[in-house]
Amino acid sequence: MSHPPEHAALLARRDFVIPLGNFAEPERDLLAKYGRWLEGLASGAIAPATPAQEQFVTVARGERDAETDFERVWVKVMRQRAVAVEVARTFQALAKARADRAALEAEYTAARAAVLAQVRVQLNAVDEAFAARVADAVHGADAAEQEVRELVLRLGRSVNLAGVRATYSSPRVSWDSGRLEAYAQHHPEVLNFRKVGKPFVALKFGDKDSPATPGPAALPAGEGAETMKALPPEGGEE
């Protein structure tokens, strides 16, 4: 079957970028061979030349359910592209929010530094006048706290007196997880007593510093730098 020139040009191309996702090998082969052509039909870059191609276009527009392999794989492409767009938008929003916070923190720090510069001499004099007395007071409080801890340990019970609540805790019992896992391999009934927590997400950012929320006591807090991989552009292509 001969194809219109614009169709033939897209059918000859083999540079379609398959989006990330769980595409089966036959689906990947189909997209590698016909991806550019299907994209041309779906986008309207080329007009459908047969009833089957017209049906594909209506499926690509979301006007009917997929029935053929071409239609099903293209619905999957559109779904994965939508996921990629959502991921990019969400992470870019986070990056912008952090940039806005960093800009505000820089403005706050500069304003605070300007005020501190005006009173630095007076503050230094106050620090010098109180330094020895504060050190003695801290040492005395630490020593008294240690005496309370030692007393409660000897008593073996909690004490609540003079505005201080000293809670006695019995020695902590822990288990050797590695050996327990090995033991469970031969005694699987032990696993009935195991509890598994919920998954969680940890974030690490590419910038070196993560500024704290602006406020009278906020100061920039350092974070471990880790390079963030760039997300693919919208449409799943590089």
C-alpha positions in Angstrom: 0.0 0.0 0.0 1.4 3.4 -1.0 1.3 6.3 1.5 0.9 10.0 0.9 4.4 11.7 0.8 3.9 13.3 4.2 3.0 10.0 5.7 5.9 8.2 4.1 8.3 10.8 5.4 7.2 10.1 9.0 7.1 6.3 8.5 10.7 6.4 7.5 11.8 8.1 10.7 13.1 6.0 13.6 13.8 8.7 16.2 10.6 8.5 18.3 11.5 8.9 22.0 9.5 6.4 24.0 8.3 7.9 27.4 9.3 6.3 30.7 6.9 3.6 31.7 6.2 -0.2 31.6 6.0 -0.6 27.9 6.3 -4.3 26.8 8.8 -5.2 24.1 6.2 -5.5 21.3 4.9 -2.0 22.3 8.4 -0.6 22.2 9.0 -2.2 18.8 5.8 -0.7 17.5 6.6 2.8 18.8 10.2 2.6 17.4 8.8 1.8 14.0 5.6 3.9 13.8 6.0 6.4 16.7 6.7 9.4 14.6 3.8 8.6 12.2 1.3 8.0 15.1 2.4 11.3 16.6 1.8 13.1 13.3 -1.7 11.7 13.1 -2.5 12.4 16.8 -1.2 16.0 16.6 -2.9 16.8 13.3 0.4 17.4 11.5 -0.8 14.9 8.9 -4.4 14.1 7.9 -5.8 10.6 8.2 -6.0 8.8 4.9 -8.0 5.7 5.8 -11.0 5.0 8.1 -8.6 3.1 10.5 -6.5 6.2 10.7 -9.5 8.4 11.3 -10.5 6.0 14.2 -7.0 6.3 15.6 -7.3 10.1 15.6 -10.7 10.0 17.5 -9.1 7.7 20.1 -6.1 10.1 20.4 -8.6 12.9 21.1 -10.2 10.8 23.9 -13.5 10.5 22.0 -13.6 6.7 22.0 -12.0 3.7 23.6 -8.9 2.1 22.1 -9.5 -1.1 20.1 -6.3 -1.8 18.1 -2.7 -2.3 19.2 -1.8 1.1 17.6 -4.6 2.8 19.6 -3.8 1.1 22.9 -0.1 1.8 22.8 -0.8 5.5 21.9 -3.2 5.8 24.8 -0.4 4.5 27.0 2.0 7.0 25.5 -0.4 9.9 26.3 -0.9 8.6 29.9 2.9 8.4 30.5 3.4 11.9 29.0 0.8 13.3 31.3 2.6 11.7 34.3 5.9 13.3 33.1 4.2 16.7 32.9 2.8 16.3 36.4 6.2 15.3 37.8 7.9 18.2 36.1 5.3 20.7 37.2 5.4 19.5 40.8 9.1 19.5 41.1 9.4 22.9 39.4 6.9 24.3 41.9 9.1 23.0 44.7 12.2 24.5 43.2 10.5 27.9 42.8 9.1 27.8 46.3 12.6 27.1 47.7 14.1 29.9 45.5 11.5 32.3 46.8 12.3 31.3 50.4 16.0 31.7 49.8 15.5 35.2 48.4 13.4 36.2 51.4 15.9 34.7 53.8 18.7 36.7 52.1 16.7 39.9 52.4 16.0 39.2 56.1 19.6 38.4 56.8 20.8 41.6 55.2 18.3 43.7 57.1 19.2 42.0 60.4 22.9 42.4 59.7 22.4 46.2 59.2 20.7 46.5 62.5 23.2 44.4 64.3 26.1 46.5 62.9 24.6 49.5 64.6 24.5 47.9 68.1 27.5 45.5 67.8 29.7 47.6 70.1 27.0 47.8 72.8 26.4 44.0 72.5 30.1 43.2 72.8 30.2 45.2 76.0 27.2 43.4 77.4 28.7 40.0 76.4 32.0 40.9 78.1 30.2 42.1 81.3 28.1 38.9 81.6 30.5 36.3 80.2 32.0 35.1 83.5 28.7 35.2 85.4 26.9 33.3 82.7 29.6 30.6 82.6 29.4 30.1 86.4 25.6 29.9 86.2 25.7 27.3 83.4 28.2 25.3 85.3 26.2 25.4 88.5 23.0 24.3 86.7 24.7 21.5 84.8 26.2 20.2 88.1 22.8 20.4 89.9 21.2 18.6 87.0 23.8 15.8 87.1 23.2 15.4 90.8 19.4 15.0 90.2 20.1 12.4 87.5 22.4 10.4 89.7 19.9 10.6 92.6 17.0 9.3 90.5 19.1 6.5 89.1 19.9 5.4 92.7 16.3 5.6 93.7 15.1 3.7 90.7 11.8 5.8 90.5 10.5 9.0 89.0 10.4 12.2 91.1 8.3 15.4 90.5 9.4 18.2 92.9 10.2 21.9 92.8 9.0 22.3 89.2 11.3 19.5 88.0 9.9 16.2 86.8 12.7 13.5 86.6 11.3 10.5 84.8 13.1 7.2 85.5 13.1 4.8 82.6 14.0 1.1 82.9 17.0 -0.1 80.8 16.0 -0.3 77.1 15.8 -3.8 75.5 16.9 -4.1 71.9 17.3 -6.9 69.4 20.0 -7.8 67.0 18.0 -7.4 63.8 20.6 -9.2 61.6 20.7 -12.3 63.8 16.9 -12.2 64.3 16.4 -12.2 60.5 18.7 -15.1 60.1 16.9 -17.0 62.9 13.6 -16.3 61.2 14.8 -18.1 58.0 14.7 -21.4 60.0 11.8 -20.4 62.3 9.4 -18.4 60.1 6.8 -18.3 62.9 8.9 -15.5 64.4 7.8 -13.2 61.5 4.2 -13.2 63.0 5.6 -10.7 65.6 7.2 -8.4 63.1 5.7 -5.0 62.3 6.5 -3.1 59.1 6.1 0.7 59.1 4.8 2.9 56.3 7.0 4.1 53.5 8.2 7.7 53.5 9.9 10.2 51.2 13.2 12.0 52.0 14.1 15.1 50.0 17.7 16.2 49.3 18.3 19.4 47.3 20.9 20.3 44.8 21.8 23.7 46.4 24.4 23.7 49.1 22.4 25.7 51.7 18.7 25.3 52.7 17.7 28.6 54.4 15.5 28.4 57.5 12.1 30.1 57.6 12.6 33.8 58.2 12.1 35.0 61.7 13.9 36.5 64.7 15.8 33.3 65.5 16.2 31.9 61.9 19.6 31.4 60.5 20.7 29.6 57.3 20.9 25.9 57.9 23.3 23.8 55.8 22.2 20.7 54.0 24.1 17.9 52.3 24.5 18.8 48.6 23.3 16.2 46.2 22.9 16.7 42.4 19.3 16.5 41.2 18.9 14.8 37.9 17.0 17.0 35.3 13.6 15.8 34.4 12.8 15.2 30.7 10.9 18.0 28.9 7.2 17.9 28.4 6.2 15.3 25.8 8.8 12.8 27.1 11.5 13.8 24.5 14.9 15.0 25.1 
